[in-house]
Amino acid sequence: MTEKELNKIAEMVLKKLDYLNKQYFTANEAANYLGLAIQTVYKLVSDKRIKARKPNGKVLIFDRSELDKYLNSNKQWKFLTQS
């Protein structure tokens, strides 16, 4: 593995660790946290599968606990947690 690849991996790990300290996320941060495209996140909100708030009427804000609920209930992820 090259130094550039290792640096990119380290950067991704640090970003994920930073998310553990956050309670609220923007749509972009929520997409990164969930590992989804931002369009998918907007679709999940539209379909009422993920709750989001618009405190100022414009920007969607996501509570991490709601994102975690989605991850825990998503059938796609269940095979990873079953032993």
N, C-alpha and C positions, 0 to 999 in steps of 0.2 A: 504494500500500500504506500502511495506517495505521501509526502508531507502535506501537500495541498488537500488530498482526500481526508487525511487525519484531522486537519484543521477544520474542514467542513463538518465532519462528524462531531468534533468537540463543540463547535458552534451550535449544532442542532441539540446536543445534549444539554448545554447551558441554557438554551431557550426553553427546553422542556422543564428543566429545574426551576426556571424563573416562573413558569406557569403554576407550579405547586404552591407558590407564595401569593398568588393572585386569587381574589374572590370573584371579580367581575372582569369580563372580556368584551372586546369589540368583536364585530363580525369576523374580521380577519384573524384575530387571535383565536376565536372560537373554532374557525376552520382549521387552523394549524393544530390546535389542541385535539380536535377530533380526527385529524388526518383526512379531511375532506376538502373539496373545492368550495369556495365561498358561495358559488351558485347553489350548491347542494344544501348548504346551511340555510340560505334564504328559502329554499323549497321546503325544508323541514319545518321552518317557522311558519310558512304559509299553510302547510298541511297540519299545523298544530302538534307536531311531534316533538318539538323543542320550544320551550317558553323563552320569550325574550321581552325586554321592556324598552320603551322609548321615552326616557325621562325628560328629554328636551323636545320631543316630537319629531326628531330627525334621525338620530343615531341609535341603532339597536345595541342594547347592552344585555349580555348573557351572564347569568349566575353560574358559577362553576358546578354547583350541586345539580343544576338542571342538565348541564352537559354530561355530568357523570351518570345521572339517571338514564339519559339516552344511551350512553355507552353500555350500561348494565342491562338495559332492556332490549338492545339491538340483537336480533338473532344471529347476525353475521359474526358477532364477537363471542357468542356463547361457547362455541367449540374451543376457543382458546382458554376458557376458564374451567372447562370440565376436565376431570381427571379420570 
